[in-house]
Amino acid sequence: MILLIITAVALLAAFLMYRRFARAVPILMYHRIIDIPGDRISMPPEKFAAQMRYLRDHGFHAVSLAALHRHLAESVPLPSRPVVLTFDDGYEDNLTTALPILREYGMTGTVFVISGWVGRMNEWEAGQPRCRLMTWEQLAEWHRAGMEIAAHTMTHPHLPRLTDEEIAKELISCKQVIEERLGIPVNFLCYPYGDVDAGVKRITQECGYLGGVAIFENAPILRDDPYALRRVVMSARQTLGQFAVKVFLLHPLTIWFRQVERGMKRRFKRRPFSNGQVASWHI
């Protein structure tokens, strides 16, 4: 009898989790769409095209963050198999390479703009290949093509390391500059490095943003937090089969696995041996 009760409870929990995950909308995180060997966040154009083709052929529909927000806040319906395509930093290749591919497969995307680095090289990224970011004219072209533009702060700092006043300046200045230069509303924020805590979320809301996107590590799995929407990291190393798993209706499980993996890495990175030595491996 006890075994039957345990089994029934487990099946009910699995069903409820399935229902919850089946409603989740995958938000995919890209950066550069360019072939840079060895750089895992630079997606080769042919791989990106294959992924967009997969989405189209399997009935996915790209939606904006604004549409996702209306769905979460007001229960406005989304098309079948919705997916949000996001591009961090606003690289020039998002316009020259990604945009034609997005158009070819009927997709839309959201670019997160660092207002203080518009039209410049990505010199804040130590050790990364040098790539140019879109100019204001190119960002306007991106928007005219039906794409969405959102904020990524003014200088790309680790927000939780700043004072409340510094955080507010980063968020307000970025939002105001983009709105003034492009004449469009900016309602969503991408936290640099996915770095966010309760204080950052509070200030984000106080600065007039409707929501913010994080990365898997700082976003809840079993509920939707509009100020910490979880995203799925897109790596140049992944196969098309791995991509399919990441956009499958149980995609929050892949995020949960990454959370567990990162937690284990932090725990064991410098775990001492019994003789006092320290293990420094990465698992």
Backbone as a ProteinNet text record, in pm:
[ID]
protein_1_A
[PRIMARY]
MILLIITAVALLAAFLMYRRFARAVPILMYHRIIDIPGDRISMPPEKFAAQMRYLRDHGFHAVSLAALHRHLAESVPLPSRPVVLTFDDGYEDNLTTALPILREYGMTGTVFVISGWVGRMNEWEAGQPRCRLMTWEQLAEWHRAGMEIAAHTMTHPHLPRLTDEEIAKELISCKQVIEERLGIPVNFLCYPYGDVDAGVKRITQECGYLGGVAIFENAPILRDDPYALRRVVMSARQTLGQFAVKVFLLHPLTIWFRQVERGMKRRFKRRPFSNGQVASWHI
[TERTIARY]
82.9	0	86.7	189.7	279.9	349.5	389.1	455.3	362.9	235.7	138.8	122.4	118.5	104	226.1	345	468.1	470.8	429.9	428.4	329	212.2	109.9	156.8	219.4	271	379.8	468.1	575.8	519.7	419.9	358.4	287.1	218.7	151.4	252.3	362.8	466.5	526.9	550.5	606.1	509.4	379.4	278.9	271.2	270.9	264	388.3	505.3	627.6	624	572.3	558.4	467.1	353.5	260.8	327.9	405.9	473.8	579.3	662.1	768.6	713.6	600.5	542.4	495.3	466.4	421.8	538.5	657.3	772.4	816.1	852	896.1	1048.2	1116.3	1262.9	1310.9	1406	1470.9	1616.2	1654.8	1787.5	1883.9	2004.7	2103	2218.9	2228.4	2338.9	2425.1	2543.6	2630	2668.4	2787.8	2834.4	2788.9	2752.1	2720.2	2830.2	2938.2	3058.9	3143	3221.7	3304	3440.5	3460.1	3589.5	3630.1	3719.1	3756.9	3801	3747.6	3784.3	3703.8	3623.2	3542.5	3400.2	3362.3	3235.8	3113.5	3128.9	3011.6	3001.6	3089.6	3079	3018.8	2890.7	2819	2848.6	2905.9	2927.7	2796.3	2795.2	2671	2598.4	2673.8	2608.2	2536.5	2592.6	2525.6	2401.4	2414.3	2299.4	2187.4	2221.3	2120.2	2052.6	2130.5	2073.1	1976.9	2010	1921.4	1791.4	1800.3	1678.8	1593.9	1659.6	1586.2	1514.5	1581.4	1519.5	1395.1	1406.1	1291.5	1174	1202.6	1093.9	1031.9	1115.7	1065	988.9	1010.9	942.4	833.8	792	674.5	695.3	819.8	844.9	815.8	774.4	747.6	824.4	912.9	989	898.8	906.1	827.4	921.3	874.1	953.7	941.2	1030.1	1017.6	890.8	851.7	727.5	608	605.4	495.9	497.9	618.4	628.9	581.5	615.9	571.5	418.9	357	210.1	147.8	212.9	162.7	170.2	283.1	300.7	218.9	206.5	139.3	-11	-54.2	-195.3	-258.1	-183.3	-232.1	-269.8	-203.7	-225.8	-167.7	-244.5	-196	-73.3	11.4	126.1	100.8	171.9	157.6	208.7	180.1	226.5	378.7	432.2	576.7	652.4	626	697.1	841.1	927.7	1067.1	1114.4	1200.4	1255.5	1403.8	1446.7	1585.7	1652	1753.2	1817.5	1966	2017.8	2157.3	2219.7	2316.1	2379.3	2482.1	2485.8	2589.4	2565.2	2501.3	2470.7	2582.6	2642.6	2752.3	2704.5	2795.2	2764.2	2721	2779.1	2743	2599.8	2539.4	2397.1	2314.6	2355.8	2285.3	2327	2457.3	2505.4	2489.6	2497.4	2492.4	2365.1	2330.9	2214.7	2083.6	2071.2	1943.8	1898	1983.7	1937.2	1889.9	1956.2	1915.4	1781.1	1764.4	1637	1523.9	1547.2	1445.1	1413.9	1518	1498.2	1405.2	1415.3	1336.2	1219.1	1186.9	1068.3	1078.5	1198	1220.4	1245	1223.5	1258	1350.8	1426	1520.7	1525.7	1582.3	1599.2	1747.9	1795.2	1934.6	1943.4	2040.1	2062	2179.7	2153.7	2250.1	2323.6	2456.5	2538.7	2555.5	2483.1	2474.4	2608.9	2700.4	2829.7	2930.2	2895.3	2987.8	2934.5	2825.6	2766.9	2868.1	2886.2	2976.4	3123.7	3155.4	3295.8	3332.9	3459.4	3505	3475.7	3469.2	3433.8	3553.8	3609.8	3731.9	3707.8	3582.5	3556.3	3574.1	3579.3	3588.6	3734.9	3796.9	3937	3954.8	4049.1	4080.3	3989.4	3889.6	3797.3	3842.2	3809.4	3843.9	3776.3	3846.1	3792.5	3688.7	3569.7	3459.5	3390.9	3337	3272.7	3124.1	3073.4	2931.7	2858.4	2728.4	2648.6	2653.1	2646.5	2631.3	2484.1	2455.3	2315.6	2237.1	2298.9	2229.9	2198.6	2290.8	2267.6	2162	2160.4	2056.1	1919.1	1912.7	1786.4	1743.1	1838.5	1807.5	1755.2	1817.8	1772.1	1626.5	1595	1459.3	1360.1	1398.1	1309.2	1278.6	1369	1347.9	1249.2	1191.8	1094.4	1153.9	1279.7	1346.5	1331.2	1354.1	1336.5	1471.2	1469.1	1589.1	1562.5	1657	1645.4	1780.1	1786.2	1903.5	1997.1	2126.8	2229.5	2326.2	2273.9	2345.1	2429	2496.6	2576.8	2720	2778.3	2919.6	2947.1	2842	2856	2928.2	2887	2951.6	2882.3	2945.4	2879.9	2790.2	2662.4	2573.3	2571.2	2568.6	2563.3	2685.6	2793.3	2913.6	2907.8	2805.2	2794.2	2703.7	2710.2	2615.9	2479.9	2377.3	2244	2242.4	2312.3	2316.2	2385.8	2493.2	2565.7	2482.2	2410.2	2322.7	2215.4	2150.8	2045.7	2099.3	2219.5	2278.2	2299.7	2353.4	2375.3	2244.2	2139.6	2011.7	1935.7	1929.7	1854.4	1922.4	2055.7	2128.2	2115.1	2128	2116.8	1979	1876.5	1739.1	1713.2	1754.9	1728.3	1802.8	1928.8	2008.5	1950.6	1914.7	1858.9	1726.5	1642.9	1512.6	1528.8	1623.3	1643.5	1705.7	1802.8	1872.1	1786.6	1702.7	1625.7	1476.5	1429.7	1288.7	1195.6	1240.6	1160	1157	1053.8	1052.9	1147.4	1213.5	1303.3	1251.1	1198.8	1128.9	1194.2	1299.8	1358.3	1508.9	1563.7	1705	1768	1890.5	1972	2083.8	2093.5	2195.8	2331.3	2432.7	2565.2	2615.8	2671.8	2725	2616.1	2489.4	2380.6	2380.5	2452.7	2475.7	2361.4	2279.4	2162.9	2131.8	2084.8	2037.5	1909.4	1856.7	1728.9	1735.9	1848.8	1862.6	1863.4	1933.3	1937.8	1799.2	1726.1	1590.3	1499.8	1512.1	1429.8	1458.3	1586.7	1624	1582.3	1591.3	1547.9	1400.9	1319.9	1177.5	1157	1230.8	1217.7	1260.3	1348.8	1396.7	1302.6	1191.9	1090.8	1094.7	1177.3	1180.3	1066.4	1014.2	906.6	959.6	1086.4	1141.9	1289.6	1353.3	1495.7	1527.3	1630.3	1670.7	1804	1813.9	1935.4	1992.5	2077.2	2124.7	2078.2	2098.5	2046.3	2080.2	2199.3	2246.9	2167.8	2111.8	2045.9	1896.8	1835.5	1693.7	1620.8	1499.9	1424.1	1375.2	1363.2	1321	1171	1115.9	977.6	876.6	921.3	828.7	890.1	807.7	854.2	869.5	991.3	1019.4	1042.2	952.9	969	1099.6	1162.3	1288.5	1409.4	1387.8	1498.2	1454.6	1420.1	1378.1	1498.7	1483.5	1594.4	1618.1	1742.5	1777.3	1859.7	1856.7	1932	2054.9	2173.3	2298	2322.5	2351.6	2383	2534.3	2591	2735	2769.8	2879.9	2925	2964.1	2988.7	3033.7	2919.8	2796.8	2685.1	2645.6	2594.9	2544.7	2398.9	2345.9	2206	2116.2	2159.8	2083.6	2078.3	2189.6	2191.4	2105.2	2104.9	2017.8	1871.8	1835.2	1697.7	1655.2	1746.3	1715.8	1692.8	1771.7	1761.7	1631.8	1569.5	1444.4	1323.3	1346.5	1237.7	1154.2	1028.6	937.3	984.6	1076.8	1131.5	1266	1286.6	1415.6	1455.6	1360.5	1407.5	1493.6	1475.9	1560.7	1706.6	1732.1	1870.9	1929.9	1846.8	1893.3	1923	1835.3	1856.1	1985.5	2012.4	2136.5	2258.3	2250.3	2360.3	2377.9	2267.4	2276.3	2347.2	2309.8	2373.8	2521.7	2552.4	2691.2	2776.1	2725.3	2801	2819.1	2714.5	2726.4	2834.1	2843	2945.6	3085.1	3096.7	3227	3276.5	3184.9	3225	3262.7	3188.9	3212.4	3344	3378.3	3494.4	3618	3603.9	3716.4	3838.4	3815.7	3927.6	3901.9	3850.8	3822.5	3952.5	3979.9	4107.4	4108.6	4226.2	4246.9	4273.3	4275	4298.5	4438.1	4535.8	4672.4	4696.4	4589.4	4602.9	4620.8	4647	4659	4521.4	4522.7	4397.2	4378	4258.3	4225.9	4182.2	4236.2	4203.7	4145.9	4097.4	4043.8	3906	3862.9	3728.5	3653.7	3535.2	3460.7	3337.2
-120.9	0	126.4	124.5	240.6	261.5	149	157.9	219.1	182	237.5	388.2	430.4	573.7	651	596.1	661.8	672.6	563.2	562.8	665	672.4	767.6	911.5	938.1	1073.1	1108.6	1012.5	1036.9	1064	986	1006.1	1140.5	1178.8	1307.9	1421.9	1409.4	1513	1523.3	1406.5	1406.7	1470.7	1442.1	1499.7	1651.1	1698.2	1842	1912.6	1848	1907.4	1911.3	1804.2	1802.3	1914.9	1933.9	2041	2176.9	2193.4	2320.4	2345.5	2246.1	2262.1	2277.1	2210.3	2217.2	2357.8	2439.6	2577.4	2675	2629.7	2719.2	2755.4	2881.6	2930.3	2937.9	2865	2872.5	3008.2	3066.6	3191	3154.9	3164.6	3122.4	3240.5	3217.9	3324.2	3306.8	3401.3	3405.6	3528.5	3530.8	3648.8	3683.1	3645.1	3672.2	3562.5	3601.1	3504.4	3515.6	3448.3	3454.9	3332.7	3287.2	3168.2	3209.3	3190.5	3215.7	3084.6	3007.3	2876.8	2886.7	2798.1	2791.3	2880.6	2971	3061.2	3006.2	2956.3	2884.8	2976	3106.5	3193.9	3265.3	3231.2	3282.1	3171	3185.3	3080.2	3090	2985	2987	3006.9	3090.4	3120.2	2995.5	2896	2776	2699.1	2698.6	2633.7	2712.1	2843.9	2927.5	2907.8	2902.6	2880.8	2745.1	2642.7	2509.4	2509.6	2585.5	2594.6	2666.8	2775.2	2846.6	2759.6	2683.6	2592.3	2486.3	2435.5	2336.2	2394.4	2517.5	2580	2593.2	2642.1	2658.8	2524.6	2426.7	2297.1	2222.3	2256.2	2187.2	2273.2	2375.5	2450.9	2551.9	2594.5	2696.1	2834.8	2925.9	3063.7	3156.5	3239.6	3333.5	3448.3	3483	3593.3	3689.4	3810	3910.9	3896.5	3963.9	3968.9	4041.7	4142.1	4214.2	4120.2	4033.1	3937.2	3836.7	3792.2	3698.6	3764.1	3890.6	3961.4	3971.4	4005.6	4013.8	3879	3773.5	3638.6	3605.9	3637.2	3604.8	3694.7	3823	3918.8	3924.3	3902.6	3921	3798.8	3688.9	3564.7	3584.5	3678.2	3695.6	3573.7	3508.3	3385	3408.4	3306.8	3304.9	3203.1	3214.1	3112.3	2976.9	2874.1	2740.9	2736.2	2660.2	2641.9	2774.8	2863.5	2992.5	2976.8	3062.8	3066.3	3211.1	3254	3389.3	3378	3451.7	3451.2	3581.1	3572.6	3692.1	3694.7	3816.7	3837.1	3940.2	3897.3	3986.2	4078.1	4202.7	4301.8	4382.6	4325.5	4402.1	4405.7	4291.8	4286.2	4317.4	4373.4	4410.4	4290.2	4173.5	4054.6	4009.1	4055.3	4026.5	4084.6	4202.9	4268.7	4212	4202	4164	4015.4	3932.2	3787.1	3723.5	3754.4	3689	3737.2	3867.4	3920.6	3857	3842.9	3775.3	3632	3562.6	3425.1	3426	3517.5	3529.3	3556	3645.9	3677.9	3557.9	3485.9	3369.7	3266.7	3248.9	3145.4	3202.2	3329.6	3388.7	3406	3436.4	3450.5	3597.1	3630.1	3761.4	3744.8	3850.3	3841.7	3969.3	3958.1	4070.8	4092.5	4214.8	4245.6	4333.3	4301.7	4376.6	4471.5	4601	4704.4	4757.9	4764.3	4831.4	4974.7	5068.2	5202.3	5274.1	5245.5	5311.3	5252.7	5141.4	5075	5070.2	5136.7	5134.2	5183.7	5106.4	5142.9	5122.6	5063.8	5045.2	4896.6	4868.7	4731.4	4682.1	4552.2	4492.3	4485.4	4600.8	4604.5	4572.1	4566.3	4529.1	4378.8	4301.3	4155.7	4113.6	4100.1	4059.6	3918.9	3903.7	3772.4	3724.9	3805.8	3767.1	3826.1	3760.1	3815.9	3950.6	4043.2	4176.7	4178.1	4225.7	4238.6	4373.4	4429.5	4560.3	4545.2	4640.8	4644.6	4735	4715.7	4795.9	4943.7	5028.7	5172.2	5203.2	5329	5368.3	5354.2	5385.5	5370.2	5223	5135.8	4992.8	4939.4	4989	4948.4	4992.4	5111.8	5158.5	5068.7	5022.9	4930	4797.9	4749.1	4626.1	4640.5	4754.7	4777	4790.4	4858.9	4872.8	4737.8	4640.8	4507	4425.4	4487.2	4417.5	4346.8	4378.1	4315.4	4402.4	4341.4	4409.3	4456.1	4568.3	4622.2	4639.4	4595.1	4606.8	4651.6	4668.8	4727.4	4620.9	4659.1	4570	4651.9	4756	4852.4	4948.8	5038.5	5141.3	5094.1	5018.4	4979.2	4830.8	4748.4	4603.5	4563.1	4614.8	4576.2	4456.8	4404	4307.5	4388.7	4392.9	4482.3	4458.9	4335	4317.5	4371.3	4399.6	4452	4604.1	4668.4	4813.6	4857.8	4987.1	5043.7	5059.7	5080.5	5100.5	5219.3	5324.9	5443.8	5414.4	5337.7	5302.9	5212.2	5118.2	5030.1	5112.3	5202	5285	5369.4	5422.7	5502.9	5419	5297.1	5208	5178.5	5152.5	5111.6	5229	5339.9	5455.3	5517.4	5534.2	5595.3	5513.3	5380.9	5294.1	5307.4	5298	5306.6	5441.2	5550.2	5683.3	5708	5667.8	5692	5617.8	5492	5414.4	5474.3	5508.9	5566.4	5698.9	5781.5	5910.6	5895.6	5804.8	5789.7	5719.3	5626.1	5546.4	5578.9	5653.9	5690.9	5574.4	5478.1	5359.2	5335.9	5270	5235.4	5119.6	5124.9	5017.6	4966.4	4846.1	4794.4	4673	4620	4496.7	4509.7	4438.1	4446.1	4307.7	4302.3	4181.2	4210.5	4131.2	4152.3	4104.4	4191.5	4148.5	4028.9	3933.2	3810	3726.8	3761.2	3691.6	3717.2	3820.2	3846.8	3931.1	3871.3	3941.4	3887.7	3976.2	3934.8	4011.7	3994.1	4056.6	4208.6	4265.8	4410.4	4462.8	4394.1	4434.9	4425.6	4319.7	4305.5	4418.3	4453.1	4561.8	4693.8	4724.8	4849.9	4847.9	4732.7	4720	4758.6	4710.1	4744.5	4893	4945.8	5086.9	5178.7	5131.7	5212.3	5206.4	5136.8	5138.1	5023.4	4923.1	4806.5	4710.5	4645.2	4548.3	4408.8	4386.5	4254.6	4249.9	4139	4120.5	3975	3951	3813.3	3783.8	3664.9	3619.5	3503	3425.3	3300.6	3190.8	3067.6	2955.3	2961.5	3014.7	3003.8	3088.9	3200	3292.5	3306.7	3205.6	3212.5	3090.5	3109.4	2996.3	2902.1	2776	2674.9	2648.9	2642	2599.2	2713.4	2835.3	2947.4	3050.1	3140.1	3245.5	3374.2	3420.8	3549.1	3649.3	3748.1	3840.8	3918.5	3928.6	4000.5	3906.7	3779.8	3683.7	3569.3	3604.8	3503.6	3419.1	3288.1	3198	3188	3170.9	3154.5	3028.3	2979.1	2860.8	2907.8	2872.2	2916.5	2839.6	2913.9	2853.1	2852.7	2735	2720.2	2676.5	2728.5	2689.9	2542.5	2481.9	2343.3	2242.8	2287.6	2194.7	2145.7	2023.8	1967.3	2008.9	1981.3	2012.3	1927.1	1806.3	1722.7	1782.1	1836.1	1902	2027.8	2098.2	2214.7	2173.4	2062.7	2015.4	1985.5	1927.2	1899.7	2029.8	2132.6	2259	2333.6	2310.2	2379.5	2289.4	2164.5	2070.3	2119.4	2074.1	2127	2103	2011.3	1991.1	2063.2	2169.4	2238.9	2290.2	2323.6	2365.4	2260.7	2133.3	2030.1	2050.8	2092.4	2117.5	2232.9	2333	2445.7	2398	2314.1	2262	2181.8	2099.1	2022.2	2114.7	2226.3	2321.5	2386.4	2415	2472.4	2376.1	2249.7	2148.7	2136.6	2134.7	2122.6	2238.1	2362	2477.8	2476.8	2432.7	2424.2	2325.5	2212.5	2113.1	2165.4	2239.9	2296.2	2391.1	2477.3	2571.3	2498.2	2391.2	2319.3	2243.8	2181.8	2094.5	2158.5	2281.8	2346.3	2353.9	2387.9	2397.5	2314.4	2195.2	2106.8	2047.9	2060.8	2011.4	1860.1	1801.8	1660.9	1643.8	1520.2	1493.3	1534.9	1539.4	1576.4	1726.6	1802.5	1947	2006.6	1922.7	1973	2015.3	2096.1	2148.2	2101.6	2050.7	2011.1	2135	2152.5	2272.2	2236.4	2112.2	2072.2	2132.7	2129.1	2171.8	2049.1	2024.8	1905.3	1946.4
0	0	0	84.5	91.3	-42.7	-106.3	-236.2	-340.4	-337	-431.6	-410.3	-285	-254.7	-305	-277.8	-322.2	-474.6	-540.9	-687.8	-741.3	-679.6	-723.8	-705.3	-592.1	-565.6	-666.8	-696.1	-792.2	-931.4	-971	-1103.2	-1111	-1002.1	-1000.3	-1010.4	-936.2	-940.5	-1080.4	-1143.5	-1278.3	-1377.1	-1361	-1450.6	-1434.1	-1309.2	-1284.4	-1337.5	-1321.4	-1373.7	-1526.6	-1586.6	-1732.1	-1779.3	-1711.4	-1749.1	-1736.2	-1629.8	-1607.8	-1714.7	-1743.4	-1841.3	-1982.8	-2010.5	-2144.3	-2178.5	-2075.8	-2099.3	-2108.4	-2073.6	-2071.3	-2213.2	-2233.2	-2363.4	-2363.1	-2450.9	-2452.7	-2503.1	-2430.9	-2472.2	-2503.1	-2629.7	-2672.4	-2669.7	-2619	-2602.7	-2701.6	-2795.8	-2890.8	-2863.2	-2922.3	-2919.6	-3063.8	-3102.7	-3238.8	-3334	-3455.3	-3560.7	-3664.5	-3634.8	-3716.7	-3683.5	-3780.3	-3759.5	-3704.9	-3575	-3509.9	-3442.4	-3503.8	-3448.3	-3302.5	-3220.5	-3080	-2988.6	-3046.2	-2964.4	-2957.1	-2841.7	-2830	-2837.1	-2812.7	-2820.1	-2954.9	-3048.3	-3184.9	-3271.4	-3306.9	-3378.9	-3528.7	-3589.3	-3733.8	-3808.5	-3912.5	-3984	-4035.2	-4082.5	-4134.5	-4024.1	-3902.5	-3790.3	-3749	-3747.7	-3712.3	-3813.8	-3942.1	-4046.2	-4029.4	-3995.2	-3974.6	-3856.3	-3751.8	-3635.7	-3670.3	-3744.9	-3785.5	-3878.8	-3964.5	-4052.6	-3969.3	-3867.4	-3779.3	-3712.7	-3661.8	-3596.8	-3693.2	-3813.3	-3910.7	-3947.9	-3977.1	-4023.1	-3915.3	-3788.5	-3678.6	-3614.3	-3685.5	-3643.4	-3533.4	-3509.3	-3408.2	-3464.3	-3376.4	-3414.6	-3320.2	-3377	-3295.6	-3251.5	-3122.7	-3068	-2996.2	-2973.6	-2905.4	-2753.9	-2682.5	-2536.9	-2496.7	-2576.6	-2547.5	-2554.1	-2654.6	-2667.1	-2553	-2514.8	-2402.5	-2273.7	-2254.1	-2133.8	-2128.7	-2241.4	-2244.1	-2214.5	-2260.5	-2234.7	-2085.7	-2022.9	-1881.8	-1790.4	-1827.8	-1740.1	-1762.5	-1886.2	-1918.9	-1985.4	-1994.1	-2056.3	-2202.7	-2270.8	-2414.9	-2485.9	-2572	-2636.2	-2723.3	-2729.7	-2818.7	-2930.1	-3041.1	-3145.6	-3097.5	-3171.3	-3133.4	-3133.8	-3042.4	-3027.3	-3032.2	-2937.8	-2936.7	-2890.3	-2941.4	-2900.9	-2912.2	-2821.1	-2824.9	-2860.8	-2962.8	-3007.5	-2963.1	-2878	-2825.4	-2861.4	-2880	-2919.3	-2824.5	-2745.2	-2647.7	-2713.9	-2670.6	-2700.9	-2827.4	-2928.6	-3049.2	-3151	-3178.6	-3274.9	-3416.5	-3494.3	-3631.7	-3714.3	-3685.4	-3762.5	-3735.4	-3625	-3604.1	-3718.3	-3766.3	-3876.5	-4011.1	-4034.2	-4167	-4196	-4092.7	-4114	-4058.9	-3933.8	-3872.5	-3932.8	-3958.3	-4006.6	-4137	-4239.3	-4361.6	-4336.7	-4244.4	-4212.1	-4140	-4045.2	-3975.1	-4073.7	-4167.4	-4266.9	-4355.2	-4394.1	-4483.1	-4420.7	-4288.7	-4222.6	-4142.2	-4165.3	-4103.6	-3954	-3904	-3760.9	-3724	-3598.7	-3546.7	-3427.1	-3396.9	-3286.4	-3205	-3085.8	-2994.4	-2969.8	-2991.9	-2965.3	-2840.6	-2753.7	-2630.4	-2650.8	-2638.4	-2674.3	-2551.4	-2560	-2458.6	-2507.9	-2448.4	-2505.4	-2512.3	-2420.2	-2420.6	-2517.5	-2581.9	-2673.9	-2817.1	-2844.6	-2978.8	-3082	-3191.2	-3298.6	-3268.7	-3153	-3113	-3114.9	-3087.6	-3074.4	-2932.9	-2915.9	-2786.8	-2693.2	-2659.9	-2580.1	-2432.3	-2387.9	-2248.2	-2227.5	-2336.5	-2327.4	-2332.3	-2219.6	-2213.5	-2269.5	-2359.5	-2414.4	-2524.8	-2562.8	-2669.1	-2802.5	-2914	-3045	-3065.4	-3128.6	-3148.5	-3260.7	-3225.9	-3321.8	-3298.8	-3405.5	-3396.8	-3363.2	-3285.9	-3254.2	-3352.9	-3364.8	-3456.2	-3419.3	-3521.7	-3501.5	-3476	-3441.4	-3422.8	-3552.7	-3665.8	-3794.9	-3821.4	-3788.6	-3809.4	-3713.7	-3591.5	-3497.6	-3546.9	-3604.9	-3662.4	-3777	-3856.7	-3966.1	-3911.3	-3805.3	-3738.3	-3693.9	-3634.1	-3585.3	-3701.3	-3808.9	-3925.1	-3988.5	-3968.7	-4024.5	-3940.8	-3837	-3754.7	-3634.9	-3604.1	-3491.4	-3366.4	-3251.3	-3123	-3068.8	-2996.3	-2933	-2784.1	-2702.3	-2556.7	-2500.3	-2370.2	-2304.8	-2248.1	-2243	-2185.8	-2100	-2037.7	-1953.5	-2037.9	-1970.3	-2035.9	-2062.1	-1967	-1981.8	-1963.4	-1943.2	-1927.5	-1798.5	-1682.4	-1556.5	-1490	-1386.6	-1298.7	-1204.4	-1229.8	-1156.7	-1005.4	-955.5	-809.6	-735.7	-806.4	-742.6	-725.3	-784.9	-780.4	-666	-632.8	-536.8	-604.4	-524.5	-581.3	-677.8	-641.4	-726.8	-858.9	-854.4	-977.4	-1066.8	-1004.8	-1083.2	-1153.5	-1080	-1137.7	-1252.9	-1238	-1345.7	-1470.6	-1453.4	-1568	-1640.8	-1564.5	-1624	-1684.1	-1611.5	-1660.5	-1781.5	-1774.4	-1885.4	-2012.3	-2000.7	-2117.6	-2180.8	-2099.6	-2148.7	-2216.3	-2152.6	-2206.2	-2336.8	-2342.8	-2463.1	-2582.6	-2564.7	-2675.7	-2721	-2625.7	-2661.3	-2735	-2691.6	-2757.2	-2895.6	-2909.5	-3037.5	-3142.1	-3098.9	-3194	-3194.3	-3094.5	-3090.7	-3067.7	-2987.3	-2958.7	-2808.2	-2756.6	-2613.7	-2585.4	-2471.5	-2428.3	-2295.1	-2294.9	-2177	-2112.4	-2174.8	-2122.9	-2112.2	-2014.7	-1982	-1982.7	-2030.9	-2019	-1919.7	-1812.8	-1711.6	-1763.3	-1766.3	-1811.2	-1731.3	-1802.5	-1743.8	-1675.6	-1696.5	-1628.5	-1479.5	-1437	-1294.3	-1237.3	-1151.5	-1096.6	-957.6	-871	-739.9	-708.6	-588.2	-553.7	-562.4	-521.2	-526.6	-668	-757.6	-898.6	-961.2	-929.6	-983.4	-934.8	-808.6	-754.4	-825.9	-844.6	-910.3	-1057.7	-1121.4	-1260.7	-1273.7	-1182.8	-1185	-1155.6	-1058.6	-1023.6	-1138.1	-1224.3	-1337.1	-1456.5	-1444.1	-1548.8	-1646.5	-1619.9	-1708.1	-1673.2	-1774	-1753.3	-1721.7	-1750.6	-1725.1	-1756.2	-1716.8	-1741	-1766.5	-1845.9	-1875.7	-1809.6	-1753.8	-1688.2	-1769.3	-1707.8	-1766.9	-1672.6	-1710.1	-1634.3	-1486.3	-1452.3	-1314.6	-1216.6	-1263.1	-1172.4	-1198.9	-1256	-1289.4	-1233.6	-1180.8	-1125.6	-1234.9	-1199.7	-1295.9	-1288.4	-1169.5	-1153.3	-1158.3	-1180.5	-1194.9	-1288.6	-1340.1	-1428.1	-1348.5	-1335.7	-1272.1	-1384.3	-1403.4	-1515.5	-1511.3	-1392.3	-1380.9	-1371	-1399.9	-1409.1	-1500	-1623.5	-1719.6	-1760.2	-1751.3	-1780.4	-1931.2	-1968.7	-2109	-2129.9	-2252	-2291.9	-2367.6	-2318.7	-2380.4	-2510.4	-2617.8	-2746.6	-2766.3	-2784.6	-2800.4	-2942.1	-2994.1	-3127.7	-3133	-3017.8	-3013.3	-3021.9	-3004.1	-2998.7	-3137.4	-3142.4	-3265.7	-3285.2	-3403.3	-3427.6	-3337.7	-3308.1	-3216	-3076.5	-3029.6	-2899.3	-2900.1	-3012.8	-3026.3	-3013.8	-3077.7	-3072.2	-2928.7	-2850.1	-2709.4	-2633.9	-2665.3	-2592.9	-2620.8	-2733.9	-2763.6	-2744	-2704.5	-2680.4	-2563.3	-2553.2	-2451	-2307.9	-2287.6	-2154	-2137.7	-2216.7	-2213.3	-2075.5	-1982.5	-1849	-1779.7	-1816.9	-1757.1	-1795.2	-1920.2	-1960.8	-1881.6	-1850.1	-1769.1	-1627	-1573.1	-1438.3	-1430.5	-1532.7	-1535	-1534.6	-1608.9	-1610.2	-1472.9	-1405.6	-1271.9	-1177	-1183.9	-1099.3	-1133.2	-1264	-1308.7	-1257.4	-1271.1	-1225.4	-1073.9	-1001.9	-857.2	-814.8	-884.2	-853.1	-885.3	-995.8	-1031.4	-923.3	-875.6	-771	-642.5	-612.7	-487.6	-487.9	-601.7	-606.1	-668.8	-717.5	-785.2	-696.1	-569.6	-475.8	-349.7	-367.9	-254.3	-199.2	-69.4	-13.7	-0.6	-24.9	3.7	153.4	200	340.7	384.3	290.6	325.9	318.8	295.9	294.9	157.1	53.5	-80.7	-131.9	-236.2	-289.7	-432.5	-459.1	-597.2	-673.8	-792.5	-872	-1008.5	-1021.7	-1150.9	-1174.3	-1300.5	-1336.7	-1385.7	-1329.7	-1369.4	-1445.9
[MASK]
+++++++++++++++++++++++++++++++++++++++++++++++++++++++++++++++++++++++++++++++++++++++++++++++++++++++++++++++++++++++++++++++++++++++++++++++++++++++++++++++++++++++++++++++++++++++++++++++++++++++++++++++++++++++++++++++++++++++++++++++++++++++++++++++++++++++++++++++++++++++++++

